[in-house]
Amino acid sequence: MISRKDREIRCQEEVVQRCIRKVDKEKKILSVLISQQKHERNRKRDMSIKKLQELNQTNKIKAAELLKECIC
């Protein structure tokens, strides 16, 4: 026969286990969200770098054209 105290302890252990599983599940969700945010930041950074490179190339072309006009 299981004593009342043993049942209470077992019940408390089950509650603790459910809480641990819930926290683990939330940790996984947060981990995925953090990973998604990192990917998004990296994507935005890469797009900014690409735009700057394109602008730099455009400026080089314009500078070359101006230089040609000055020389000619």
N, C-alpha and C positions, 0 to 999 in steps of 0.2 A: 504494500500500500504506500502510495506517495503522500508524503506529508504536505500540509498546506504551505509551509515555508518553501519546500522543494518546488512546488508548483509555481509559487510566486517568483522564485529565482529563475525557473525555466521560462516563465512568461517574460520576465525582464530581459533575459538573454535573447529571446526571440525579437523583442522590441529593438534591442541594441543591434542585432543582425540586420533587421529591416532598415534601420537608420544608416548602417554602414553601406548597405547595398544602394540606398537612395543617394548617399553622398558620392559613392563611386560612380553612379550613373551621371550625376550632375558634374562630376569632375571630367568625365569623358565628353559630355556636351560642351563644357567650357573649353576643353582642349581643342575640340573641333572648331569652335567659334574663334578662338585665338589664332589657330592655324589659318582659317579663312581670312581673318583680318590681316595677317602677315602677307598672305598671297596678294590680297587686294592692294596693300601698301606697296609691295614690290612691283605689281603691275602698273600702278600709277607712277611710281618712280621711273620705271622703264619707259613709259610713254612720255614722261617729261624729258628724259634724257634724249629720246628719239626726236622729239620736237626741237629741242635745243640744237641737236646735231643738224637737223634740216635747216633751221634758221641760220646756223653758222655757215652751212654750205651756200645758202642763198646770199648771205652777206659777202662771202668770198667771191661769188660770181659777180655781184654788183660792184665790188671793189675792183675786180679785174676789168669790168666794162668801163668804169670811171677812169682807171689808169690808162686804158687804151685811148679814151677820148682825150686825155691830157697829153699823151705822147703824140697822137696824130695831129 
